[in-house]
Amino acid sequence: MVSDKRVAHTELMVLIGKLIVPIILVFKLCVLMSVQASELYPYPFIGDGRLGTDVVLTLVDGIATDSDGNIFISHRSQNRIRKVSPDGVITTIAGNGIAGFSGDGGLALDASLSFPAGLVSKNGNLYIADRNNHRIRKIDSNGIITTVAGTGKPGCCNDNGLAKEAHLHFPSDVDIDLEGNLYISDRSNNRIRKVNSEGIITTFAGSGEPGYRGDFGPAEKSLLKYPFGISLDSKGNIYIADRGNNRVRKIDKRGIITTIAGDGTHSFGGDYGPANQSSLAFPTDVIVDSLGVVYIADRNNNRVRKIDRLGVITTLMGTNQVEFNGDNEIAAETTLHLPFALAFNGEDRLLVVDRNHFRVREVRLQDNQVETVAGNGKFLFRGDGGPGGGATLEAPSGIAVDSKGDVLFADRLHQRIRKVGRSNSIIETVIGNGKQGNEGNEGLGIEATLHLPEVLIMDHEDNLYLTQRSGNAWIIRKINPDGIITHFAGNGRQGNIGDGGPSIEASFHTISDIAADERGNIYVADSINRNIRKINKRGIISTFADDSLEALGTEVHPNGIVVDKAGSIFFSDSGSGKVYKIDASGTITLIAGTGDFDDHGDGGLALEAGLRSPGGLAIGPDGFLYIAEQTTHRIRRIDSNGIITGYVGTGKYGFSGDGGLAVKAEIKGPFRMDFDKEGSLYFSDRDNNRIRKVDINGVITTIAGHSNIGWLQDGLEVRITVHNFP
């Protein structure tokens, strides 16, 4: 028996010895393949190097092809241009994924784009309507990107000069004629612009006012309404998806404009009759084949319509249903959901951006068979997983920068804490499941419910603290570096009790702000109780400033609060328009504001300046105090000599200035701020639903959010239809 066991053991060891070498070889091969793949495809998280049909696309806004059979798509959700080769493999050819403007004169892969839209490929060059950068950009055959039209500043028009010195406003599409003239659908200027081969720009169609007028007359005197897609035919006629007018217009070689499809009503009707008596619903693209057959992306009718050479309109693809029913052999029975852009792939295949099915699909025009060529039908989770600039925010509030330089903020009305990564600019939810409540303590923060999270701070150990509602009162919750959320302070009842005991048994009335000092103490500004309280590292609460605040007057209510390295506390009072300092001995001094509730005094002493609405406070690495003035739409700075100057914002509310100096930008309701170690300032541009950054050179950019609001990303279905869009 013992002898049999020894024999079996010996045989087993021999077998293991024989297997060890191939196992090691396979392991080494896997590692080598992994390294090679990462070197070949530097953006693995977006699927480069894989089949296009395996990749998550979410939103695509433009499409084009070249003579080699490559398909180019404007991947709006990633702020990139992607290429699908004839063998179906997808790669990135432009865009670093960071929403913004940069990179001209360098490799397109290193450049920043902002919501790229229409595309056209001609003579080895690819032209991009870089929509939110208000520019047309070109990628040449060497992969170098440049601007060919637009200053980047929205407006109109600077006609008859160089296109690079002219203003565009959300350009949506481009095309090029046989002579090399570039045509631009200048959407929010309600014009079609033309750039000749010498780079001079003119208005080709539309007088600028949104409306419908001018058929059978000169195109430049007509009225368009937010034109989207444009296309030229082989004879030099130009076709326009006149989206806001629910029509397709045509401009012939004489410059005369007519309507070829749509009666102006936002509805569906007219198949098998004259196209100009049919009904369209927000057409977004139009394209013409070599025989003169016109195809229309009839977006809100979820159809692709076709106009034959006799002017009769029919439905080529799509039904009145939007649920995805798969690729099949009959295009007319294949469902679409908001078809957005069109392109030909050769002479007999039509590409359709099936936007809300998150696919690019191809129709073989000879047999009407449908095939998906890119997109797996899944989508990035409403902005999460993509670039911060592609996500929608709603009332972003508190903001904090951790030790890695990642930016965390309270996406208040979405009941979440979200993070924008420093290294990749990708946004993700880190705290909150999106449901409103106060559940989940002692578990993972990502699984917890939040109730209107308001203010965030990060201590020096990367513990995150947030304030939120709890009924009519306020509480503070803490998330440790492992992501575990706990109840930190507040008993959920309005009041002003609990000093000397655990902070979770204390009551607050209205927590306006919180701050952490170098020792890990947390300070709480309660604007209605008119006091500042301190929670030490053992969780014991006490009142830090109470009677001393009352001595300042009945109108003093602490709003923003911050602690410097010396332990001095600064707090703002928007009611009196002043900022105070409390030193370590408890002495309170006024450091800014005359109290006259007016905004003035830049360049002089802060004590002689007017502060209309001081709110959030921050102390930069330079030791200066920064003040967010919410209702005057500015951020101001007080230096070590007590001199106050403007740092962000012109004082006029609005949104503008990305890529330029922050002092010349427009912001709207700045709420809270924080700095990274390098000295860049991050703030919640609350009423613009954006998180913005001011670098050490004073240049402002948006790192999260855009002009839309809501948890649904633009392009996903919403239940409201707005006709007069910008």
C-alpha positions in Angstrom: 0.0 0.0 0.0 2.8 2.4 1.0 4.8 1.3 -2.2 1.8 2.2 -4.4 1.5 5.6 -2.9 5.2 6.3 -3.5 4.8 5.3 -7.1 1.8 7.5 -7.6 3.5 10.4 -6.0 6.6 9.9 -8.2 4.5 9.8 -11.4 2.6 13.0 -10.3 5.8 14.9 -9.8 7.1 13.8 -13.2 3.8 15.0 -14.8 4.0 18.4 -13.0 7.6 18.8 -14.1 6.6 18.2 -17.8 3.8 20.8 -17.5 5.8 23.6 -15.7 7.8 24.6 -18.8 4.8 25.1 -21.2 2.9 26.8 -18.5 5.7 29.3 -18.0 6.0 29.8 -21.8 2.3 30.5 -22.1 2.4 32.9 -19.2 5.4 34.8 -20.8 3.6 34.9 -24.1 0.4 36.3 -22.5 2.5 39.0 -20.8 4.3 39.8 -24.0 1.0 40.0 -26.0 -0.4 42.3 -23.3 2.5 44.7 -23.5 2.5 44.7 -27.2 -1.2 45.4 -27.3 -0.8 48.3 -24.9 1.9 49.8 -27.0 0.0 49.5 -30.2 -3.3 50.7 -28.8 -2.7 53.5 -26.2 -6.5 53.9 -25.5 -7.6 50.4 -24.4 -10.6 51.6 -22.4 -12.3 52.9 -25.5 -11.7 49.8 -27.6 -9.0 50.8 -30.0 -7.7 47.7 -31.9 -10.9 45.8 -31.5 -13.7 45.2 -33.9 -15.9 48.2 -34.1 -19.0 46.1 -33.4 -17.5 45.2 -30.0 -17.0 48.8 -28.9 -19.2 51.0 -26.8 -19.9 54.2 -28.8 -22.8 56.0 -27.0 -23.1 59.3 -29.0 -21.9 59.8 -32.6 -22.5 63.1 -34.3 -20.8 62.8 -37.7 -19.7 60.3 -40.3 -17.7 60.2 -43.5 -15.8 57.7 -45.7 -12.8 57.8 -48.0 -12.0 56.1 -51.3 -10.2 53.2 -49.5 -13.3 52.2 -47.6 -12.4 53.6 -44.2 -15.3 55.0 -42.1 -14.6 58.0 -39.9 -16.9 58.9 -37.1 -17.2 61.9 -34.7 -17.3 60.2 -31.4 -18.9 62.9 -29.4 -19.0 61.0 -26.1 -15.2 60.7 -26.2 -14.4 63.9 -28.0 -12.4 61.9 -30.5 -12.4 61.0 -34.2 -12.4 57.3 -34.8 -11.7 55.2 -37.9 -13.2 51.9 -38.8 -11.0 50.1 -41.4 -12.4 47.9 -44.1 -11.7 44.9 -42.0 -13.8 46.4 -39.2 -11.1 47.4 -36.7 -11.6 50.6 -34.9 -8.8 53.1 -33.9 -8.6 56.7 -32.7 -7.1 59.1 -35.2 -7.8 62.4 -33.4 -8.5 63.7 -30.0 -7.0 63.0 -26.6 -10.4 62.6 -25.0 -10.2 65.9 -23.0 -13.0 68.3 -24.0 -11.4 71.6 -25.0 -9.2 73.2 -27.6 -5.6 72.5 -28.1 -3.1 70.9 -30.4 -3.1 72.9 -33.6 0.1 72.3 -35.5 0.8 69.0 -33.8 -0.4 65.4 -34.1 -4.2 65.2 -34.1 -4.0 62.4 -31.6 -2.7 64.8 -29.0 -5.2 67.5 -29.7 -8.3 68.4 -27.7 -11.7 68.5 -29.4 -15.1 69.6 -28.0 -18.2 67.8 -29.3 -16.9 67.1 -32.9 -19.8 66.9 -35.3 -19.9 66.8 -39.2 -17.0 65.3 -41.2 -15.9 65.2 -44.8 -12.9 63.4 -46.3 -11.3 64.8 -49.5 -7.9 64.3 -51.1 -6.4 62.6 -48.1 -7.6 65.4 -45.7 -10.3 65.1 -43.1 -12.3 68.2 -42.1 -14.1 68.4 -38.8 -16.8 70.6 -37.6 -15.4 71.1 -34.0 -18.7 72.3 -32.9 -18.2 73.6 -29.3 -14.9 75.0 -30.2 -16.6 77.1 -33.0 -14.0 76.0 -35.5 -13.5 73.9 -38.6 -10.3 71.9 -38.3 -8.4 69.8 -40.8 -6.3 66.7 -40.3 -3.8 66.2 -43.2 -2.3 63.0 -44.5 0.5 63.2 -42.0 -1.9 63.4 -39.1 -1.3 67.0 -38.3 -4.3 69.1 -37.1 -4.9 72.8 -37.9 -7.8 75.2 -37.8 -9.0 76.4 -41.2 -12.0 78.5 -40.1 -13.2 80.1 -36.9 -11.6 82.0 -34.1 -13.0 79.8 -31.3 -15.1 82.7 -30.1 -18.8 82.2 -30.9 -20.4 85.0 -33.0 -20.8 86.3 -36.5 -19.3 87.0 -38.8 -16.2 88.9 -40.2 -17.1 87.9 -43.7 -14.9 88.7 -46.7 -11.7 88.1 -44.7 -9.6 85.2 -43.7 -11.7 82.3 -42.5 -9.4 81.8 -39.5 -10.3 85.3 -38.4 -14.0 84.9 -38.8 -16.5 83.9 -36.1 -18.6 80.7 -36.3 -21.3 79.6 -33.8 -21.7 75.9 -33.2 -20.8 74.7 -36.8 -22.5 71.4 -37.4 -21.4 70.1 -40.8 -18.9 70.6 -43.6 -18.6 69.6 -47.3 -16.2 70.4 -50.2 -16.9 70.9 -53.9 -14.8 69.9 -56.8 -13.0 73.3 -56.9 -11.9 72.9 -53.3 -14.4 75.4 -51.8 -15.4 74.5 -48.2 -19.0 74.9 -47.1 -19.9 75.1 -43.5 -23.3 74.7 -41.8 -23.0 77.6 -39.3 -25.8 76.3 -37.2 -26.5 79.0 -34.6 -25.7 81.8 -37.0 -28.5 80.4 -39.3 -26.2 80.6 -42.2 -24.3 78.5 -44.7 -20.7 79.9 -45.0 -18.3 79.3 -47.9 -14.5 79.3 -47.7 -12.8 79.5 -51.1 -9.5 77.9 -52.0 -7.6 81.1 -50.9 -9.1 80.9 -47.4 -11.6 83.8 -47.7 -14.9 83.3 -46.0 -18.4 84.6 -47.1 -22.0 83.9 -46.3 -23.4 81.7 -49.0 -27.0 81.3 -47.6 -29.1 82.8 -44.8 -29.3 86.3 -43.6 -28.8 85.3 -40.0 -32.3 85.6 -38.5 -33.9 82.3 -37.7 -37.0 81.7 -39.8 -38.3 80.4 -43.1 -38.3 82.7 -46.2 -36.7 83.2 -49.5 -37.6 80.2 -51.7 -37.1 80.9 -55.5 -34.8 83.8 -54.6 -31.1 84.3 -53.9 -29.9 82.0 -51.1 -28.0 84.7 -49.3 -31.3 86.6 -48.7 -33.2 83.6 -47.4 -34.0 82.6 -43.9 -32.8 79.3 -42.4 -33.4 78.0 -38.9 -30.6 76.1 -37.3 -29.3 74.2 -40.4 -27.6 71.0 -39.6 -26.3 68.5 -42.2 -25.3 69.7 -45.7 -24.2 67.9 -48.9 -23.2 68.7 -52.4 -24.2 66.6 -55.4 -22.1 65.9 -58.5 -23.5 69.0 -60.3 -22.6 71.5 -57.5 -26.1 71.8 -56.0 -26.1 72.1 -52.2 -28.7 70.4 -50.0 -29.4 71.6 -46.5 -31.2 69.8 -43.6 -33.0 72.9 -42.4 -33.7 71.3 -39.1 -35.6 74.1 -37.3 -37.9 74.5 -40.3 -38.5 70.8 -40.7 -37.5 71.0 -44.3 -34.8 70.1 -46.8 -33.7 73.0 -48.9 -31.6 73.0 -52.2 -29.4 75.7 -53.6 -28.7 75.3 -57.3 -25.5 76.5 -59.1 -27.2 79.9 -59.7 -27.5 80.5 -56.0 -31.3 80.1 -56.0 -32.9 78.3 -53.0 -36.0 76.1 -53.0 -37.6 73.6 -50.6 -37.5 70.0 -51.9 -38.9 68.2 -48.9 -41.1 69.1 -45.9 -44.1 71.3 -45.4 -42.8 72.8 -42.2 -44.9 70.7 -39.8 -43.0 68.7 -37.1 -44.7 65.3 -37.9 -44.7 62.3 -40.2 -46.6 62.1 -43.5 -46.5 62.2 -47.2 -44.9 58.9 -48.3 -45.5 58.1 -51.9 -46.4 61.7 -52.7 -44.5 64.8 -53.6 -41.6 65.3 -51.2 -42.3 69.1 -50.8 -45.8 68.2 -49.5 -44.5 65.6 -47.0 -43.9 66.2 -43.3 -40.5 65.8 -41.6 -39.5 66.1 -37.9 -36.1 67.8 -37.2 -34.1 66.4 -40.2 -30.5 66.4 -39.2 -28.7 65.3 -42.4 -29.1 64.9 -46.1 -27.0 63.2 -48.8 -27.3 62.8 -52.5 -26.0 59.9 -54.7 -24.5 60.0 -58.1 -27.9 59.5 -59.7 -29.6 62.4 -57.9 -31.5 60.3 -55.3 -31.7 62.2 -52.0 -31.6 60.5 -48.6 -32.7 62.3 -45.4 -32.1 61.5 -41.7 -35.6 62.3 -40.5 -34.5 62.3 -36.9 -37.6 62.6 -34.8 -39.6 60.4 -37.1 -37.0 57.7 -36.5 -36.7 57.1 -40.2 -34.4 57.5 -43.2 -36.5 59.0 -46.1 -35.7 58.8 -49.8 -36.6 61.1 -52.6 -36.4 59.6 -56.1 -35.5 61.5 -59.2 -39.2 62.3 -59.8 -39.5 64.0 -56.4 -41.5 61.2 -54.7 -40.7 60.6 -51.1 -40.7 57.1 -49.4 -39.3 55.6 -46.2 -36.1 53.6 -46.8 -35.5 52.6 -43.2 -37.3 52.8 -39.9 -40.8 52.4 -38.5 -42.8 54.2 -35.9 -41.2 51.9 -33.3 -37.9 52.7 -31.5 -37.1 49.4 -29.8 -34.1 47.8 -31.4 -35.2 44.8 -33.5 -31.9 43.7 -34.8 -30.3 43.8 -38.3 -32.4 42.2 -40.9 -32.9 41.8 -44.6 -35.6 44.5 -45.0 -34.5 48.0 -44.2 -38.0 49.4 -44.0 -38.8 47.0 -41.2 -35.7 47.7 -39.3 -36.2 50.1 -36.4 -34.1 53.3 -35.8 -34.0 55.6 -32.8 -33.0 59.2 -33.7 -31.0 58.6 -36.9 -28.6 61.5 -37.0 -26.0 61.4 -39.8 -25.6 59.8 -43.2 -22.7 58.9 -45.5 -22.1 56.7 -48.5 -19.7 53.8 -48.3 -19.0 53.2 -52.0 -21.8 53.6 -54.5 -24.3 51.1 -53.1 -24.1 51.2 -49.4 -25.6 53.9 -47.1 -24.2 54.4 -43.6 -26.7 55.6 -40.9 -25.7 56.8 -37.4 -28.5 55.1 -35.4 -27.8 57.5 -32.5 -29.9 56.1 -29.7 -29.3 52.5 -30.6 -25.7 53.5 -30.2 -24.7 51.9 -33.5 -23.5 52.8 -37.0 -25.5 50.8 -39.4 -25.1 50.1 -43.1 -27.8 49.5 -45.7 -27.0 47.7 -48.9 -29.1 49.6 -51.3 -29.3 46.8 -53.9 -31.1 44.4 -51.5 -32.0 46.6 -48.5 -30.1 44.3 -46.1 -29.0 46.0 -42.9 -25.7 45.4 -41.0 -24.1 47.0 -37.9 -20.6 48.2 -38.6 -19.7 49.9 -35.3 -21.1 50.0 -31.8 -22.4 47.1 -29.7 -25.6 48.9 -28.6 -24.4 49.6 -25.1 -23.7 53.1 -23.9 -21.6 54.9 -21.4 -23.5 55.3 -18.2 -24.9 58.8 -18.8 -21.5 60.4 -19.0 -19.7 58.1 -16.5 -16.8 56.3 -18.1 -16.2 59.1 -20.6 -14.5 62.5 -20.7 -15.8 64.9 -18.0 -16.8 67.4 -20.7 -19.3 64.9 -22.2 -21.2 64.4 -19.0 -24.3 66.2 -17.9 -24.4 67.8 -14.4 -27.2 69.4 -12.5 -26.4 72.0 -9.8 -22.8 70.9 -9.1 -22.0 72.2 -5.6 -19.2 71.3 -3.3 -15.8 70.5 -4.7 -12.5 68.9 -3.3 -9.2 67.9 -4.7 -7.6 64.7 -3.3 -3.8 64.0 -2.8 -3.6 62.5 -6.3 -5.1 65.6 -7.9 -8.4 63.9 -8.8 -11.3 66.4 -8.6 -14.4 65.3 -6.6 -17.6 67.2 -6.6 -21.2 67.0 -5.4 -23.6 66.5 -8.4 -26.3 67.7 -6.1 -29.5 67.0 -8.0 -28.2 63.7 -9.2 -27.6 62.6 -5.6 -24.1 61.6 -6.4 -20.4 62.5 -5.7 -18.5 62.3 -9.0 -14.8 62.3 -9.7 -12.8 63.6 -12.7 -9.5 61.8 -12.9 -6.3 63.9 -13.1 -4.5 61.5 -15.4 -7.3 60.7 -17.9 -10.0 63.3 -17.4 -12.6 60.5 -17.2 -15.6 61.1 -15.0 -17.1 58.5 -12.7 -19.5 58.2 -9.8 -17.7 57.4 -6.5 -20.4 58.0 -3.9 -24.1 57.5 -4.2 -26.4 55.2 -6.2 -28.6 58.1 -7.5 -31.5 57.4 -5.1 -32.4 60.0 -2.5 -32.0 59.1 1.1 -29.7 58.5 4.0 -29.1 54.8 3.9 -25.9 52.7 3.5 -23.8 53.8 6.4 -20.9 51.4 7.3 -21.0 50.1 3.8 -19.5 51.1 0.4 -20.3 54.7 -0.4 -21.1 53.9 -4.0 -24.0 51.8 -2.8 -25.3 54.5 -0.4 -28.2 56.9 -0.9 -27.6 60.6 -0.6 -30.0 63.5 -0.1 -29.0 66.6 -2.0 -25.3 66.5 -1.2 -24.1 70.1 -0.9 -20.6 70.8 0.4 -17.5 68.6 0.2 -14.1 68.8 1.8 -11.1 66.6 1.9 -8.8 66.3 4.9 -5.0 65.6 4.8 -5.6 61.8 5.1 -7.9 61.8 2.0 -11.1 61.3 4.1 -14.0 63.0 2.4 -16.7 64.8 4.2 -20.1 65.8 2.8 -23.0 67.8 4.0 -26.6 66.7 3.1 -30.1 67.1 4.1 -31.8 64.9 6.6 -35.4 65.9 6.7 -35.5 69.6 7.6 -32.1 69.4 9.3 -28.5 68.8 8.1 -26.0 66.0 8.8 -22.4 65.3 7.8 -21.2 62.0 6.5 -17.6 60.8 6.1 -16.1 58.5 3.4 -12.7 57.0 4.2 -10.0 56.3 1.5 -11.4 52.7 1.2 -14.8 54.1 0.1 -16.7 53.2 3.3 -19.3 55.8 4.3 -20.3 56.6 7.9 -22.4 59.0 9.8 -20.1 61.7 11.2 -22.2 64.5 12.7 -25.8 65.6 13.2 -28.7 63.9 14.8 -31.2 64.8 12.0 -33.1 67.3 14.1 -32.9 71.1 13.8 -31.4 72.7 16.9 -28.2 73.8 18.5 -27.4 71.3 21.1 -24.7 68.6 21.8 -21.6 70.5 22.8 -19.2 68.3 24.8 -20.6 65.1 23.4 -20.3 63.0 20.2 -20.9 64.9 17.1 -23.5 62.4 15.8 -25.7 63.4 18.7 -25.4 67.1 18.1 -28.1 69.1 16.2 -27.6 71.8 13.6 -29.9 74.1 11.9 -28.4 75.0 8.5 -24.9 73.9 7.7 -23.6 76.4 5.1 -20.0 75.1 4.9 -17.4 72.9 6.5 -13.6 73.0 6.7 -10.7 70.9 7.9 -7.5 72.1 9.6 -4.0 70.6 9.5 -4.7 68.5 12.6 -7.8 66.8 11.3 -10.3 69.0 13.2 -13.5 69.7 11.3 -15.2 73.2 11.5 -18.9 73.7 10.8 -20.5 77.0 9.9 -24.2 77.1 10.8 -25.6 80.2 9.2 -29.0 80.2 11.0 -27.6 79.4 14.5 -24.9 82.0 13.7 -22.1 80.0 15.1 -19.0 78.0 14.1 -18.5 74.7 15.8 -15.5 72.4 16.0 -15.4 68.6 15.9 -12.1 67.1 17.0 -10.4 63.9 15.9 -12.2 62.0 18.7 -15.6 63.1 17.3 -16.4 65.5 20.2 -18.2 68.7 19.2 -17.8 72.2 20.8 -18.7 75.7 19.8 -15.7 77.6 18.5 -17.3 81.0 17.8 -20.7 82.0 19.1 -20.9 85.0 21.4 -18.1 86.7 19.4 -20.1 86.5 16.2 -23.1 88.1 17.9 -20.9 91.0 18.9 -20.4 91.7 15.2 -24.1 92.5 14.7 -27.4 90.8 14.1 -26.9 90.4 10.4 -23.7 88.3 10.6 -24.4 84.7 9.4 -21.3 82.6 8.5 -21.4 81.3 5.0 -18.2 80.1 3.5 -15.4 78.9 5.8 -11.7 77.9 5.4 -8.8 77.3 7.7 -5.2 78.3 6.9 -2.0 76.4 7.9 -1.6 78.6 11.0 -5.0 77.5 12.2 -6.7 80.9 11.6 -10.3 80.6 10.4 -11.7 82.8 7.6 -15.5 83.1 7.1 -17.7 85.0 4.7 -21.0 86.7 5.5 -23.0 87.4 2.4 -25.6 89.2 4.4 -23.2 92.0 5.4 -20.9 91.7 2.4 -17.8 91.1 4.5 -15.1 88.6 5.2 -13.7 88.0 8.7 -10.7 86.3 10.2 -10.6 84.5 13.6 -7.1 83.9 14.9 -6.0 81.1 17.2 -6.8 83.2 20.3 -10.3 83.8 19.1 -9.9 87.4 18.1 -12.1 88.4 15.1 -10.9 91.0 12.6 -12.5 92.3 9.5 -10.3 91.7 6.4 -12.5 92.6 3.5 -15.7 94.4 2.6 -17.2 97.8 3.3 -20.7 96.4 3.8 -22.3 98.6 1.1 -23.4 95.5 -0.9 -21.7 96.7 -4.1 -18.9 95.2 -6.2 -16.0 97.6 -6.4 -12.4 98.2 -5.3 -10.3 95.9 -7.4 -6.6 96.9 -7.1 -7.0 98.5 -3.7 -7.3 97.4 -0.1 -9.8 94.7 0.5 -11.0 96.6 3.5 -12.1 99.4 1.2 -13.7 97.1 -1.4 -17.3 96.3 -1.9 -18.3 92.6 -1.8 -21.8 92.0 -2.9 -22.1 88.3 -2.1 -19.1 86.6 -0.6 -19.6 82.9 -0.4 -17.2 80.0 -0.8 -13.6 80.6 0.3 -10.3 78.9 -0.5 -6.7 79.4 0.4 -4.2 78.8 -2.4 -0.7 77.4 -2.2 0.4 81.0 -2.4 -1.3 81.7 0.9 -3.8 84.2 -0.7 -7.5 84.1 0.1 -9.9 83.5 -2.8 -13.6 84.5 -2.5 -16.4 83.2 -4.7 -19.1 85.9 -5.2 -22.1 84.0 -6.3 -24.5 86.7 -7.3 -21.9 88.9 -9.0 -20.4 85.9 -10.9 -16.8 86.5 -10.0 -13.9 85.0 -8.0 -11.6 87.5 -6.3 -8.3 87.2 -4.6 -6.8 89.0 -1.5 -3.0 88.9 -1.5 -0.6 89.0 1.5 -0.7 92.8 1.4 -4.5 92.9 1.7 -5.0 94.0 -1.9 -8.0 92.6 -3.7 -8.1 91.8 -7.4 -10.4 90.0 -9.8 -9.3 86.4 -10.6 -12.2 84.8 -12.5 -15.1 86.3 -14.3 -16.1 89.7 -15.8 -19.0 90.2 -13.5 -21.4 89.6 -16.3 -23.2 86.3 -15.9 -23.1 83.7 -18.7 -20.7 81.1 -20.1 -17.7 82.0 -22.2 -13.9 82.1 -22.1 -12.7 78.5 -22.1 -9.1 78.4 -23.4 -8.5 82.1 -22.5 -7.8 84.1 -19.5 -10.1 83.5 -16.6 -10.5 87.2 -15.8 -12.1 87.6 -19.2 -14.4 84.6 -18.9 -18.1 84.6 -18.0 -19.2 82.4 -15.2 -22.6 82.0 -13.5 -23.1 81.4 -9.8 -19.6 80.1 -8.6 -20.3 78.1 -5.4 -17.2 76.4 -3.9 -13.5 76.0 -4.7 -10.4 74.0 -4.1 -6.8 74.0 -5.2 -4.5 71.2 -6.3 -0.8 71.1 -5.1 0.4 72.8 -8.3 -1.8 75.8 -7.7 -4.6 75.2 -10.2 -8.0 76.4 -8.9 -11.1 74.2 -9.4 -14.6 75.6 -8.8 -18.2 74.6 -9.3 -19.7 77.0 -11.9 -23.0 76.0 -10.5 -25.6 77.7 -12.7 -23.6 76.7 -15.8 -23.7 73.1 -14.6 -20.0 72.8 -15.1 -16.8 72.2 -13.1 -14.1 74.6 -14.3 -10.4 74.9 -13.8 -8.0 77.9 -13.8 -4.4 76.8 -14.3 -1.3 78.6 -12.9 -1.2 80.8 -16.0 -4.7 82.0 -15.4 -6.3 80.1 -18.3 -9.8 78.7 -17.7 -11.2 75.4 -19.1 -14.2 73.2 -18.4 -13.3 69.7 -17.0 -16.8 68.4 -16.5 -20.3 69.3 -17.7 -21.7 71.1 -20.7 -24.7 73.3 -21.7 -27.3 70.5 -21.1 -28.6 69.5 -17.7 -30.1 66.3 -16.4 -28.8 62.9 -15.7 -29.5 61.7 -19.2 -26.8 62.5 -21.7 -27.8 64.7 -24.7 -29.0 62.4 -27.4 -30.7 59.9 -25.1 -34.5 60.1 -25.1 -36.1 62.9 -23.1 -39.8 63.6 -22.9 -39.6 67.2 -23.8 -39.3 68.6 -27.4 -37.9 72.1 -27.7 -38.3 73.6 -31.1 -36.4 76.9 -30.7 -33.0 75.4 -29.7 -29.7 77.3 -30.1 
